[in-house]
Structure formats: C-alpha cells, structure tokens
C-alpha cells in the first residue's frame, strides 16, 4: 500500500502515534498503523469508559484500546 493518507492520529508517546488511514463502516473495521508503517485492518468495538460510565466506540490496537473520541483529525 503506497501513498496512504492519514485521516487521524492517536498519540502514544512523543515519538509514536497510531495513524488511522481508513474507516470501513460496512465491515466495522479500521485501517491503522504505528507511525504509518505496516498498516493492517482492526475490528471496531465498544468499551466501557470507567470515568463516564458510558460505552465508547473505537478499536483495539494490540492490547491498547483506541477510542475514536481521542483520535485527532488531520
């Protein structure tokens, strides 16, 4: 996959970010990568936010849950 556009970033540290390249609502999946390298598809899911007590949409990148509400649009 060449020339992938990044539509959002979830910052992980000062040198790493999870890049969101595409959201496929038909198949409930997200094309994402770490710093733009080796993008892969991840299933969308919901997780309970313990602070608010409400469920939020996002996806699991490895063991890290990435809520869409915290992905910065670029």
PDB file of N, H, CA, C and O in Angstrom:
ATOM      1  N   UNK A   1       0.842  -1.182   0.000  1.00  0.00           N
ATOM      2  CA  UNK A   1       0.000   0.000   0.000  1.00  0.00           C
ATOM      3  C   UNK A   1       0.883   1.240   0.000  1.00  0.00           C
ATOM      4  O   UNK A   1       1.626   1.499   0.947  1.00  0.00           O
ATOM      5  N   UNK A   2       0.785   1.965  -1.040  1.00  0.00           N
ATOM      6  H   UNK A   2       0.182   1.754  -1.809  1.00  0.00           H
ATOM      7  CA  UNK A   2       1.587   3.170  -1.129  1.00  0.00           C
ATOM      8  C   UNK A   2       0.685   4.387  -1.098  1.00  0.00           C
ATOM      9  O   UNK A   2      -0.499   4.309  -1.427  1.00  0.00           O
ATOM     10  N   UNK A   3       1.245   5.490  -0.708  1.00  0.00           N
ATOM     11  H   UNK A   3       2.207   5.554  -0.441  1.00  0.00           H
ATOM     12  CA  UNK A   3       0.535   6.762  -0.673  1.00  0.00           C
ATOM     13  C   UNK A   3      -0.737   6.731   0.164  1.00  0.00           C
ATOM     14  O   UNK A   3      -1.747   7.326  -0.213  1.00  0.00           O
ATOM     15  N   UNK A   4      -0.692   6.044   1.289  1.00  0.00           N
ATOM     16  H   UNK A   4       0.128   5.560   1.596  1.00  0.00           H
ATOM     17  CA  UNK A   4      -1.841   6.037   2.193  1.00  0.00           C
ATOM     18  C   UNK A   4      -1.967   7.394   2.863  1.00  0.00           C
ATOM     19  O   UNK A   4      -0.979   7.954   3.339  1.00  0.00           O
ATOM     20  N   UNK A   5      -3.142   7.901   2.897  1.00  0.00           N
ATOM     21  H   UNK A   5      -3.944   7.445   2.510  1.00  0.00           H
ATOM     22  CA  UNK A   5      -3.394   9.156   3.597  1.00  0.00           C
ATOM     23  C   UNK A   5      -3.742   8.846   5.045  1.00  0.00           C
ATOM     24  O   UNK A   5      -4.373   7.829   5.336  1.00  0.00           O
ATOM     25  N   UNK A   6      -3.336   9.712   5.934  1.00  0.00           N
ATOM     26  H   UNK A   6      -2.824  10.538   5.697  1.00  0.00           H
ATOM     27  CA  UNK A   6      -3.682   9.587   7.342  1.00  0.00           C
ATOM     28  C   UNK A   6      -4.822  10.548   7.623  1.00  0.00           C
ATOM     29  O   UNK A   6      -4.722  11.742   7.345  1.00  0.00           O
ATOM     30  N   UNK A   7      -5.925  10.014   8.186  1.00  0.00           N
ATOM     31  H   UNK A   7      -6.006   9.043   8.412  1.00  0.00           H
ATOM     32  CA  UNK A   7      -7.073  10.870   8.480  1.00  0.00           C
ATOM     33  C   UNK A   7      -7.152  11.228   9.961  1.00  0.00           C
ATOM     34  O   UNK A   7      -7.903  12.124  10.349  1.00  0.00           O
ATOM     35  N   UNK A   8      -6.376  10.527  10.785  1.00  0.00           N
ATOM     36  H   UNK A   8      -5.766   9.800  10.470  1.00  0.00           H
ATOM     37  CA  UNK A   8      -6.372  10.824  12.210  1.00  0.00           C
ATOM     38  C   UNK A   8      -5.194  10.160  12.896  1.00  0.00           C
ATOM     39  O   UNK A   8      -4.624   9.195  12.387  1.00  0.00           O
ATOM     40  N   UNK A   9      -4.835  10.690  14.063  1.00  0.00           N
ATOM     41  H   UNK A   9      -5.298  11.474  14.477  1.00  0.00           H
ATOM     42  CA  UNK A   9      -3.704  10.150  14.829  1.00  0.00           C
ATOM     43  C   UNK A   9      -4.080  10.070  16.296  1.00  0.00           C
ATOM     44  O   UNK A   9      -4.670  10.996  16.852  1.00  0.00           O
ATOM     45  N   UNK A  10      -3.730   8.951  16.913  1.00  0.00           N
ATOM     46  H   UNK A  10      -3.251   8.199  16.461  1.00  0.00           H
ATOM     47  CA  UNK A  10      -3.878   8.772  18.353  1.00  0.00           C
ATOM     48  C   UNK A  10      -2.464   8.777  18.932  1.00  0.00           C
ATOM     49  O   UNK A  10      -1.718   7.818  18.735  1.00  0.00           O
ATOM     50  N   UNK A  11      -2.080   9.846  19.645  1.00  0.00           N
ATOM     51  H   UNK A  11      -2.685  10.625  19.805  1.00  0.00           H
ATOM     52  CA  UNK A  11      -0.703   9.917  20.170  1.00  0.00           C
ATOM     53  C   UNK A  11      -0.468   8.887  21.267  1.00  0.00           C
ATOM     54  O   UNK A  11      -1.278   8.730  22.180  1.00  0.00           O
ATOM     55  N   UNK A  12       0.659   8.189  21.155  1.00  0.00           N
ATOM     56  H   UNK A  12       1.317   8.316  20.413  1.00  0.00           H
ATOM     57  CA  UNK A  12       1.032   7.183  22.150  1.00  0.00           C
ATOM     58  C   UNK A  12       2.180   7.704  23.012  1.00  0.00           C
ATOM     59  O   UNK A  12       2.188   7.512  24.228  1.00  0.00           O
ATOM     60  N   UNK A  13       3.134   8.354  22.384  1.00  0.00           N
ATOM     61  H   UNK A  13       3.128   8.510  21.397  1.00  0.00           H
ATOM     62  CA  UNK A  13       4.267   8.958  23.097  1.00  0.00           C
ATOM     63  C   UNK A  13       4.784  10.118  22.247  1.00  0.00           C
ATOM     64  O   UNK A  13       4.176  10.486  21.242  1.00  0.00           O
ATOM     65  N   UNK A  14       5.911  10.686  22.666  1.00  0.00           N
ATOM     66  H   UNK A  14       6.405  10.387  23.483  1.00  0.00           H
ATOM     67  CA  UNK A  14       6.444  11.809  21.889  1.00  0.00           C
ATOM     68  C   UNK A  14       7.077  11.359  20.569  1.00  0.00           C
ATOM     69  O   UNK A  14       7.403  12.201  19.732  1.00  0.00           O
ATOM     70  N   UNK A  15       7.256  10.059  20.367  1.00  0.00           N
ATOM     71  H   UNK A  15       6.991   9.374  21.046  1.00  0.00           H
ATOM     72  CA  UNK A  15       7.839   9.570  19.111  1.00  0.00           C
ATOM     73  C   UNK A  15       6.955   8.544  18.409  1.00  0.00           C
ATOM     74  O   UNK A  15       7.360   7.994  17.385  1.00  0.00           O
ATOM     75  N   UNK A  16       5.759   8.270  18.929  1.00  0.00           N
ATOM     76  H   UNK A  16       5.430   8.717  19.761  1.00  0.00           H
ATOM     77  CA  UNK A  16       4.898   7.245  18.331  1.00  0.00           C
ATOM     78  C   UNK A  16       3.448   7.683  18.334  1.00  0.00           C
ATOM     79  O   UNK A  16       2.964   8.323  19.267  1.00  0.00           O
ATOM     80  N   UNK A  17       2.778   7.318  17.262  1.00  0.00           N
ATOM     81  H   UNK A  17       3.172   6.799  16.504  1.00  0.00           H
ATOM     82  CA  UNK A  17       1.357   7.588  17.150  1.00  0.00           C
ATOM     83  C   UNK A  17       0.689   6.522  16.311  1.00  0.00           C
ATOM     84  O   UNK A  17       1.290   5.996  15.374  1.00  0.00           O
ATOM     85  N   UNK A  18      -0.550   6.199  16.642  1.00  0.00           N
ATOM     86  H   UNK A  18      -1.038   6.626  17.403  1.00  0.00           H
ATOM     87  CA  UNK A  18      -1.318   5.256  15.854  1.00  0.00           C
ATOM     88  C   UNK A  18      -2.053   6.057  14.794  1.00  0.00           C
ATOM     89  O   UNK A  18      -2.897   6.895  15.110  1.00  0.00           O
ATOM     90  N   UNK A  19      -1.732   5.797  13.542  1.00  0.00           N
ATOM     91  H   UNK A  19      -1.046   5.116  13.285  1.00  0.00           H
ATOM     92  CA  UNK A  19      -2.329   6.509  12.416  1.00  0.00           C
ATOM     93  C   UNK A  19      -3.560   5.758  11.927  1.00  0.00           C
ATOM     94  O   UNK A  19      -3.509   4.551  11.688  1.00  0.00           O
ATOM     95  N   UNK A  20      -4.661   6.478  11.782  1.00  0.00           N
ATOM     96  H   UNK A  20      -4.702   7.458  11.977  1.00  0.00           H
ATOM     97  CA  UNK A  20      -5.874   5.916  11.199  1.00  0.00           C
ATOM     98  C   UNK A  20      -5.896   6.358   9.733  1.00  0.00           C
ATOM     99  O   UNK A  20      -5.855   7.550   9.430  1.00  0.00           O
ATOM    100  N   UNK A  21      -5.961   5.373   8.833  1.00  0.00           N
ATOM    101  H   UNK A  21      -5.993   4.404   9.080  1.00  0.00           H
ATOM    102  CA  UNK A  21      -5.910   5.654   7.406  1.00  0.00           C
ATOM    103  C   UNK A  21      -7.281   5.573   6.747  1.00  0.00           C
ATOM    104  O   UNK A  21      -7.571   6.314   5.808  1.00  0.00           O
ATOM    105  N   UNK A  22      -8.119   4.670   7.241  1.00  0.00           N
ATOM    106  H   UNK A  22      -7.883   4.068   8.004  1.00  0.00           H
ATOM    107  CA  UNK A  22      -9.432   4.473   6.629  1.00  0.00           C
ATOM    108  C   UNK A  22     -10.368   3.836   7.640  1.00  0.00           C
ATOM    109  O   UNK A  22      -9.943   3.041   8.478  1.00  0.00           O
ATOM    110  N   UNK A  23     -11.651   4.189   7.558  1.00  0.00           N
ATOM    111  H   UNK A  23     -11.996   4.834   6.877  1.00  0.00           H
ATOM    112  CA  UNK A  23     -12.679   3.566   8.389  1.00  0.00           C
ATOM    113  C   UNK A  23     -13.694   2.944   7.443  1.00  0.00           C
ATOM    114  O   UNK A  23     -14.282   3.633   6.609  1.00  0.00           O
ATOM    115  N   UNK A  24     -13.895   1.640   7.577  1.00  0.00           N
ATOM    116  H   UNK A  24     -13.417   1.080   8.255  1.00  0.00           H
ATOM    117  CA  UNK A  24     -14.833   0.897   6.739  1.00  0.00           C
ATOM    118  C   UNK A  24     -16.063   0.586   7.584  1.00  0.00           C
ATOM    119  O   UNK A  24     -16.065  -0.377   8.352  1.00  0.00           O
ATOM    120  N   UNK A  25     -17.113   1.403   7.445  1.00  0.00           N
ATOM    121  H   UNK A  25     -17.112   2.185   6.821  1.00  0.00           H
ATOM    122  CA  UNK A  25     -18.322   1.232   8.251  1.00  0.00           C
ATOM    123  C   UNK A  25     -19.122  -0.003   7.828  1.00  0.00           C
ATOM    124  O   UNK A  25     -19.862  -0.563   8.638  1.00  0.00           O
ATOM    125  N   UNK A  26     -18.984  -0.431   6.581  1.00  0.00           N
ATOM    126  H   UNK A  26     -18.384   0.024   5.923  1.00  0.00           H
ATOM    127  CA  UNK A  26     -19.728  -1.606   6.113  1.00  0.00           C
ATOM    128  C   UNK A  26     -19.265  -2.874   6.817  1.00  0.00           C
ATOM    129  O   UNK A  26     -20.086  -3.717   7.178  1.00  0.00           O
ATOM    130  N   UNK A  27     -17.963  -3.014   7.015  1.00  0.00           N
ATOM    131  H   UNK A  27     -17.296  -2.329   6.722  1.00  0.00           H
ATOM    132  CA  UNK A  27     -17.405  -4.211   7.657  1.00  0.00           C
ATOM    133  C   UNK A  27     -16.954  -3.953   9.088  1.00  0.00           C
ATOM    134  O   UNK A  27     -16.339  -4.822   9.707  1.00  0.00           O
ATOM    135  N   UNK A  28     -17.253  -2.767   9.625  1.00  0.00           N
ATOM    136  H   UNK A  28     -17.752  -2.062   9.123  1.00  0.00           H
ATOM    137  CA  UNK A  28     -16.873  -2.406  11.002  1.00  0.00           C
ATOM    138  C   UNK A  28     -15.396  -2.671  11.280  1.00  0.00           C
ATOM    139  O   UNK A  28     -15.044  -3.444  12.172  1.00  0.00           O
ATOM    140  N   UNK A  29     -14.544  -2.016  10.499  1.00  0.00           N
ATOM    141  H   UNK A  29     -14.830  -1.388   9.775  1.00  0.00           H
ATOM    142  CA  UNK A  29     -13.109  -2.187  10.687  1.00  0.00           C
ATOM    143  C   UNK A  29     -12.386  -0.881  10.383  1.00  0.00           C
ATOM    144  O   UNK A  29     -12.931   0.025   9.753  1.00  0.00           O
ATOM    145  N   UNK A  30     -11.137  -0.813  10.854  1.00  0.00           N
ATOM    146  H   UNK A  30     -10.694  -1.549  11.366  1.00  0.00           H
ATOM    147  CA  UNK A  30     -10.317   0.388  10.732  1.00  0.00           C
ATOM    148  C   UNK A  30      -8.950  -0.015  10.182  1.00  0.00           C
ATOM    149  O   UNK A  30      -8.351  -0.985  10.647  1.00  0.00           O
ATOM    150  N   UNK A  31      -8.463   0.727   9.196  1.00  0.00           N
ATOM    151  H   UNK A  31      -8.950   1.514   8.818  1.00  0.00           H
ATOM    152  CA  UNK A  31      -7.109   0.514   8.686  1.00  0.00           C
ATOM    153  C   UNK A  31      -6.199   1.450   9.478  1.00  0.00           C
ATOM    154  O   UNK A  31      -6.325   2.671   9.388  1.00  0.00           O
ATOM    155  N   UNK A  32      -5.280   0.872  10.256  1.00  0.00           N
ATOM    156  H   UNK A  32      -5.178  -0.120  10.330  1.00  0.00           H
ATOM    157  CA  UNK A  32      -4.428   1.670  11.136  1.00  0.00           C
ATOM    158  C   UNK A  32      -3.006   1.131  11.138  1.00  0.00           C
ATOM    159  O   UNK A  32      -2.749  -0.008  10.748  1.00  0.00           O
ATOM    160  N   UNK A  33      -2.080   1.990  11.593  1.00  0.00           N
ATOM    161  H   UNK A  33      -2.288   2.915  11.910  1.00  0.00           H
ATOM    162  CA  UNK A  33      -0.672   1.606  11.663  1.00  0.00           C
ATOM    163  C   UNK A  33       0.021   2.409  12.759  1.00  0.00           C
ATOM    164  O   UNK A  33      -0.503   3.417  13.234  1.00  0.00           O
ATOM    165  N   UNK A  34       1.194   1.953  13.148  1.00  0.00           N
ATOM    166  H   UNK A  34       1.620   1.134  12.762  1.00  0.00           H
ATOM    167  CA  UNK A  34       2.031   2.695  14.084  1.00  0.00           C
ATOM    168  C   UNK A  34       2.996   3.533  13.249  1.00  0.00           C
ATOM    169  O   UNK A  34       3.824   2.988  12.519  1.00  0.00           O
ATOM    170  N   UNK A  35       2.890   4.837  13.356  1.00  0.00           N
ATOM    171  H   UNK A  35       2.217   5.280  13.949  1.00  0.00           H
ATOM    172  CA  UNK A  35       3.750   5.771  12.616  1.00  0.00           C
ATOM    173  C   UNK A  35       3.702   5.574  11.103  1.00  0.00           C
ATOM    174  O   UNK A  35       4.668   5.897  10.411  1.00  0.00           O
ATOM    175  N   UNK A  36       2.591   5.047  10.578  1.00  0.00           N
ATOM    176  H   UNK A  36       1.807   4.785  11.140  1.00  0.00           H
ATOM    177  CA  UNK A  36       2.449   4.883   9.142  1.00  0.00           C
ATOM    178  C   UNK A  36       3.087   3.639   8.570  1.00  0.00           C
ATOM    179  O   UNK A  36       3.069   3.451   7.353  1.00  0.00           O
ATOM    180  N   UNK A  37       3.653   2.779   9.404  1.00  0.00           N
ATOM    181  H   UNK A  37       3.668   2.931  10.392  1.00  0.00           H
ATOM    182  CA  UNK A  37       4.347   1.577   8.949  1.00  0.00           C
ATOM    183  C   UNK A  37       3.452   0.347   9.070  1.00  0.00           C
ATOM    184  O   UNK A  37       2.807   0.147  10.099  1.00  0.00           O
ATOM    185  N   UNK A  38       3.411  -0.474   8.031  1.00  0.00           N
ATOM    186  H   UNK A  38       3.935  -0.312   7.195  1.00  0.00           H
ATOM    187  CA  UNK A  38       2.707  -1.760   8.002  1.00  0.00           C
ATOM    188  C   UNK A  38       1.248  -1.649   8.450  1.00  0.00           C
ATOM    189  O   UNK A  38       0.874  -2.239   9.464  1.00  0.00           O
ATOM    190  N   UNK A  39       0.422  -0.907   7.716  1.00  0.00           N
ATOM    191  H   UNK A  39       0.726  -0.427   6.893  1.00  0.00           H
ATOM    192  CA  UNK A  39      -0.987  -0.790   8.097  1.00  0.00           C
ATOM    193  C   UNK A  39      -1.714  -2.135   8.037  1.00  0.00           C
ATOM    194  O   UNK A  39      -1.404  -2.988   7.205  1.00  0.00           O
ATOM    195  N   UNK A  40      -2.678  -2.303   8.928  1.00  0.00           N
ATOM    196  H   UNK A  40      -2.930  -1.610   9.603  1.00  0.00           H
ATOM    197  CA  UNK A  40      -3.473  -3.528   8.990  1.00  0.00           C
ATOM    198  C   UNK A  40      -4.897  -3.165   9.399  1.00  0.00           C
ATOM    199  O   UNK A  40      -5.143  -2.084   9.934  1.00  0.00           O
ATOM    200  N   UNK A  41      -5.828  -4.078   9.143  1.00  0.00           N
ATOM    201  H   UNK A  41      -5.628  -4.956   8.709  1.00  0.00           H
ATOM    202  CA  UNK A  41      -7.223  -3.862   9.500  1.00  0.00           C
ATOM    203  C   UNK A  41      -7.486  -4.340  10.923  1.00  0.00           C
ATOM    204  O   UNK A  41      -7.004  -5.397  11.329  1.00  0.00           O
ATOM    205  N   UNK A  42      -8.255  -3.553  11.681  1.00  0.00           N
ATOM    206  H   UNK A  42      -8.646  -2.694  11.352  1.00  0.00           H
ATOM    207  CA  UNK A  42      -8.625  -3.865  13.058  1.00  0.00           C
ATOM    208  C   UNK A  42     -10.130  -3.723  13.195  1.00  0.00           C
ATOM    209  O   UNK A  42     -10.719  -2.798  12.637  1.00  0.00           O
ATOM    210  N   UNK A  43     -10.755  -4.626  13.930  1.00  0.00           N
ATOM    211  H   UNK A  43     -10.277  -5.378  14.384  1.00  0.00           H
ATOM    212  CA  UNK A  43     -12.205  -4.595  14.126  1.00  0.00           C
ATOM    213  C   UNK A  43     -12.604  -3.471  15.065  1.00  0.00           C
ATOM    214  O   UNK A  43     -11.938  -3.211  16.067  1.00  0.00           O
ATOM    215  N   UNK A  44     -13.705  -2.808  14.723  1.00  0.00           N
ATOM    216  H   UNK A  44     -14.246  -3.019  13.909  1.00  0.00           H
ATOM    217  CA  UNK A  44     -14.251  -1.787  15.617  1.00  0.00           C
ATOM    218  C   UNK A  44     -14.970  -2.482  16.770  1.00  0.00           C
ATOM    219  O   UNK A  44     -15.537  -3.561  16.602  1.00  0.00           O
ATOM    220  N   UNK A  45     -14.940  -1.861  17.922  1.00  0.00           N
ATOM    221  H   UNK A  45     -14.480  -0.984  18.059  1.00  0.00           H
ATOM    222  CA  UNK A  45     -15.642  -2.393  19.084  1.00  0.00           C
ATOM    223  C   UNK A  45     -16.000  -1.257  20.027  1.00  0.00           C
ATOM    224  O   UNK A  45     -15.606  -0.110  19.816  1.00  0.00           O
ATOM    225  N   UNK A  46     -16.734  -1.581  21.044  1.00  0.00           N
ATOM    226  H   UNK A  46     -17.054  -2.513  21.215  1.00  0.00           H
ATOM    227  CA  UNK A  46     -17.084  -0.598  22.071  1.00  0.00           C
ATOM    228  C   UNK A  46     -16.498  -1.061  23.397  1.00  0.00           C
ATOM    229  O   UNK A  46     -16.361  -2.256  23.657  1.00  0.00           O
ATOM    230  N   UNK A  47     -16.157  -0.086  24.221  1.00  0.00           N
ATOM    231  H   UNK A  47     -16.268   0.885  24.009  1.00  0.00           H
ATOM    232  CA  UNK A  47     -15.607  -0.388  25.543  1.00  0.00           C
ATOM    233  C   UNK A  47     -16.201   0.594  26.542  1.00  0.00           C
ATOM    234  O   UNK A  47     -16.440   1.760  26.225  1.00  0.00           O
ATOM    235  N   UNK A  48     -16.431   0.109  27.737  1.00  0.00           N
ATOM    236  H   UNK A  48     -16.237  -0.838  27.995  1.00  0.00           H
ATOM    237  CA  UNK A  48     -16.981   0.950  28.790  1.00  0.00           C
ATOM    238  C   UNK A  48     -15.931   1.932  29.286  1.00  0.00           C
ATOM    239  O   UNK A  48     -14.827   1.536  29.659  1.00  0.00           O
ATOM    240  N   UNK A  49     -16.277   3.209  29.290  1.00  0.00           N
ATOM    241  H   UNK A  49     -17.175   3.531  28.988  1.00  0.00           H
ATOM    242  CA  UNK A  49     -15.411   4.238  29.854  1.00  0.00           C
ATOM    243  C   UNK A  49     -15.719   4.304  31.347  1.00  0.00           C
ATOM    244  O   UNK A  49     -16.822   4.682  31.743  1.00  0.00           O
ATOM    245  N   UNK A  50     -14.759   3.940  32.157  1.00  0.00           N
ATOM    246  H   UNK A  50     -13.863   3.632  31.835  1.00  0.00           H
ATOM    247  CA  UNK A  50     -14.989   3.875  33.601  1.00  0.00           C
ATOM    248  C   UNK A  50     -15.238   5.243  34.227  1.00  0.00           C
ATOM    249  O   UNK A  50     -15.904   5.340  35.258  1.00  0.00           O
ATOM    250  N   UNK A  51     -14.707   6.303  33.612  1.00  0.00           N
ATOM    251  H   UNK A  51     -14.165   6.224  32.775  1.00  0.00           H
ATOM    252  CA  UNK A  51     -14.919   7.658  34.148  1.00  0.00           C
ATOM    253  C   UNK A  51     -16.346   8.131  33.926  1.00  0.00           C
ATOM    254  O   UNK A  51     -16.969   8.673  34.839  1.00  0.00           O
ATOM    255  N   UNK A  52     -16.874   7.928  32.711  1.00  0.00           N
ATOM    256  H   UNK A  52     -16.368   7.487  31.970  1.00  0.00           H
ATOM    257  CA  UNK A  52     -18.211   8.428  32.387  1.00  0.00           C
ATOM    258  C   UNK A  52     -19.301   7.387  32.593  1.00  0.00           C
ATOM    259  O   UNK A  52     -20.471   7.743  32.732  1.00  0.00           O
ATOM    260  N   UNK A  53     -18.940   6.111  32.616  1.00  0.00           N
ATOM    261  H   UNK A  53     -17.990   5.822  32.503  1.00  0.00           H
ATOM    262  CA  UNK A  53     -19.926   5.045  32.742  1.00  0.00           C
ATOM    263  C   UNK A  53     -20.655   4.754  31.434  1.00  0.00           C
ATOM    264  O   UNK A  53     -21.634   4.008  31.426  1.00  0.00           O
ATOM    265  N   UNK A  54     -20.185   5.340  30.320  1.00  0.00           N
ATOM    266  H   UNK A  54     -19.390   5.946  30.327  1.00  0.00           H
ATOM    267  CA  UNK A  54     -20.811   5.138  29.016  1.00  0.00           C
ATOM    268  C   UNK A  54     -19.871   4.345  28.109  1.00  0.00           C
ATOM    269  O   UNK A  54     -18.654   4.345  28.288  1.00  0.00           O
ATOM    270  N   UNK A  55     -20.476   3.671  27.129  1.00  0.00           N
ATOM    271  H   UNK A  55     -21.466   3.671  26.983  1.00  0.00           H
ATOM    272  CA  UNK A  55     -19.677   2.942  26.148  1.00  0.00           C
ATOM    273  C   UNK A  55     -19.182   3.903  25.076  1.00  0.00           C
ATOM    274  O   UNK A  55     -19.887   4.833  24.683  1.00  0.00           O
ATOM    275  N   UNK A  56     -17.947   3.662  24.605  1.00  0.00           N
ATOM    276  H   UNK A  56     -17.375   2.907  24.923  1.00  0.00           H
ATOM    277  CA  UNK A  56     -17.392   4.485  23.543  1.00  0.00           C
ATOM    278  C   UNK A  56     -16.866   3.591  22.426  1.00  0.00           C
ATOM    279  O   UNK A  56     -16.366   2.493  22.671  1.00  0.00           O
ATOM    280  N   UNK A  57     -16.988   4.080  21.204  1.00  0.00           N
ATOM    281  H   UNK A  57     -17.393   4.972  21.006  1.00  0.00           H
ATOM    282  CA  UNK A  57     -16.549   3.331  20.023  1.00  0.00           C
ATOM    283  C   UNK A  57     -15.061   3.530  19.793  1.00  0.00           C
ATOM    284  O   UNK A  57     -14.503   4.587  20.089  1.00  0.00           O
ATOM    285  N   UNK A  58     -14.437   2.503  19.265  1.00  0.00           N
ATOM    286  H   UNK A  58     -14.890   1.644  19.025  1.00  0.00           H
ATOM    287  CA  UNK A  58     -13.018   2.570  18.947  1.00  0.00           C
ATOM    288  C   UNK A  58     -12.551   1.254  18.369  1.00  0.00           C
ATOM    289  O   UNK A  58     -13.337   0.513  17.779  1.00  0.00           O
ATOM    290  N   UNK A  59     -11.270   0.959  18.535  1.00  0.00           N
ATOM    291  H   UNK A  59     -10.631   1.561  19.014  1.00  0.00           H
ATOM    292  CA  UNK A  59     -10.700  -0.304  18.074  1.00  0.00           C
ATOM    293  C   UNK A  59      -9.514  -0.656  18.962  1.00  0.00           C
ATOM    294  O   UNK A  59      -8.931   0.203  19.624  1.00  0.00           O
ATOM    295  N   UNK A  60      -9.176  -1.933  18.958  1.00  0.00           N
ATOM    296  H   UNK A  60      -9.649  -2.630  18.420  1.00  0.00           H
ATOM    297  CA  UNK A  60      -8.067  -2.417  19.773  1.00  0.00           C
ATOM    298  C   UNK A  60      -6.850  -2.579  18.876  1.00  0.00           C
ATOM    299  O   UNK A  60      -6.865  -3.343  17.911  1.00  0.00           O
ATOM    300  N   UNK A  61      -5.778  -1.833  19.219  1.00  0.00           N
ATOM    301  H   UNK A  61      -5.765  -1.212  20.003  1.00  0.00           H
ATOM    302  CA  UNK A  61      -4.500  -1.911  18.511  1.00  0.00           C
ATOM    303  C   UNK A  61      -3.566  -2.667  19.439  1.00  0.00           C
ATOM    304  O   UNK A  61      -2.993  -2.089  20.362  1.00  0.00           O
ATOM    305  N   UNK A  62      -3.414  -3.963  19.189  1.00  0.00           N
ATOM    306  H   UNK A  62      -3.880  -4.432  18.439  1.00  0.00           H
ATOM    307  CA  UNK A  62      -2.698  -4.808  20.152  1.00  0.00           C
ATOM    308  C   UNK A  62      -3.514  -4.876  21.430  1.00  0.00           C
ATOM    309  O   UNK A  62      -4.694  -5.225  21.392  1.00  0.00           O
ATOM    310  N   UNK A  63      -2.908  -4.550  22.552  1.00  0.00           N
ATOM    311  H   UNK A  63      -1.950  -4.267  22.582  1.00  0.00           H
ATOM    312  CA  UNK A  63      -3.641  -4.555  23.824  1.00  0.00           C
ATOM    313  C   UNK A  63      -4.198  -3.181  24.178  1.00  0.00           C
ATOM    314  O   UNK A  63      -4.863  -3.028  25.202  1.00  0.00           O
ATOM    315  N   UNK A  64      -3.933  -2.187  23.346  1.00  0.00           N
ATOM    316  H   UNK A  64      -3.393  -2.312  22.514  1.00  0.00           H
ATOM    317  CA  UNK A  64      -4.349  -0.810  23.607  1.00  0.00           C
ATOM    318  C   UNK A  64      -5.691  -0.513  22.939  1.00  0.00           C
ATOM    319  O   UNK A  64      -5.831  -0.692  21.729  1.00  0.00           O
ATOM    320  N   UNK A  65      -6.686  -0.058  23.720  1.00  0.00           N
ATOM    321  H   UNK A  65      -6.573   0.087  24.703  1.00  0.00           H
ATOM    322  CA  UNK A  65      -7.955   0.367  23.140  1.00  0.00           C
ATOM    323  C   UNK A  65      -7.825   1.820  22.700  1.00  0.00           C
ATOM    324  O   UNK A  65      -7.425   2.680  23.484  1.00  0.00           O
ATOM    325  N   UNK A  66      -8.164   2.086  21.449  1.00  0.00           N
ATOM    326  H   UNK A  66      -8.489   1.387  20.812  1.00  0.00           H
ATOM    327  CA  UNK A  66      -8.065   3.426  20.874  1.00  0.00           C
ATOM    328  C   UNK A  66      -9.484   3.963  20.666  1.00  0.00           C
ATOM    329  O   UNK A  66     -10.149   3.575  19.705  1.00  0.00           O
ATOM    330  N   UNK A  67      -9.956   4.845  21.546  1.00  0.00           N
ATOM    331  H   UNK A  67      -9.416   5.160  22.326  1.00  0.00           H
ATOM    332  CA  UNK A  67     -11.304   5.402  21.355  1.00  0.00           C
ATOM    333  C   UNK A  67     -11.291   6.451  20.251  1.00  0.00           C
ATOM    334  O   UNK A  67     -10.383   7.279  20.180  1.00  0.00           O
ATOM    335  N   UNK A  68     -12.303   6.410  19.395  1.00  0.00           N
ATOM    336  H   UNK A  68     -13.041   5.738  19.453  1.00  0.00           H
ATOM    337  CA  UNK A  68     -12.374   7.368  18.296  1.00  0.00           C
ATOM    338  C   UNK A  68     -12.434   8.808  18.818  1.00  0.00           C
ATOM    339  O   UNK A  68     -11.953   9.726  18.154  1.00  0.00           O
ATOM    340  N   UNK A  69     -13.013   9.007  19.985  1.00  0.00           N
ATOM    341  H   UNK A  69     -13.404   8.262  20.524  1.00  0.00           H
ATOM    342  CA  UNK A  69     -13.137  10.365  20.524  1.00  0.00           C
ATOM    343  C   UNK A  69     -11.783  10.985  20.857  1.00  0.00           C
ATOM    344  O   UNK A  69     -11.692  12.203  21.012  1.00  0.00           O
ATOM    345  N   UNK A  70     -10.726  10.174  20.971  1.00  0.00           N
ATOM    346  H   UNK A  70     -10.800   9.184  20.845  1.00  0.00           H
ATOM    347  CA  UNK A  70      -9.405  10.683  21.290  1.00  0.00           C
ATOM    348  C   UNK A  70      -8.453  10.694  20.095  1.00  0.00           C
ATOM    349  O   UNK A  70      -7.285  11.058  20.229  1.00  0.00           O
ATOM    350  N   UNK A  71      -8.960  10.292  18.920  1.00  0.00           N
ATOM    351  H   UNK A  71      -9.909   9.996  18.811  1.00  0.00           H
ATOM    352  CA  UNK A  71      -8.155  10.340  17.696  1.00  0.00           C
ATOM    353  C   UNK A  71      -8.249  11.762  17.148  1.00  0.00           C
ATOM    354  O   UNK A  71      -9.343  12.277  16.919  1.00  0.00           O
ATOM    355  N   UNK A  72      -7.099  12.385  16.941  1.00  0.00           N
ATOM    356  H   UNK A  72      -6.210  11.966  17.127  1.00  0.00           H
ATOM    357  CA  UNK A  72      -7.067  13.752  16.420  1.00  0.00           C
ATOM    358  C   UNK A  72      -7.139  13.723  14.894  1.00  0.00           C
ATOM    359  O   UNK A  72      -6.336  13.066  14.232  1.00  0.00           O
ATOM    360  N   UNK A  73      -8.107  14.441  14.357  1.00  0.00           N
ATOM    361  H   UNK A  73      -8.759  14.975  14.895  1.00  0.00           H
ATOM    362  CA  UNK A  73      -8.275  14.510  12.907  1.00  0.00           C
ATOM    363  C   UNK A  73      -7.175  15.374  12.303  1.00  0.00           C
ATOM    364  O   UNK A  73      -6.833  16.429  12.835  1.00  0.00           O
ATOM    365  N   UNK A  74      -6.621  14.903  11.171  1.00  0.00           N
ATOM    366  H   UNK A  74      -6.899  14.045  10.738  1.00  0.00           H
ATOM    367  CA  UNK A  74      -5.574  15.674  10.484  1.00  0.00           C
ATOM    368  C   UNK A  74      -5.995  16.026   9.078  1.00  0.00           C
ATOM    369  O   UNK A  74      -5.241  16.672   8.351  1.00  0.00           O
TER     370      UNK A  74
END
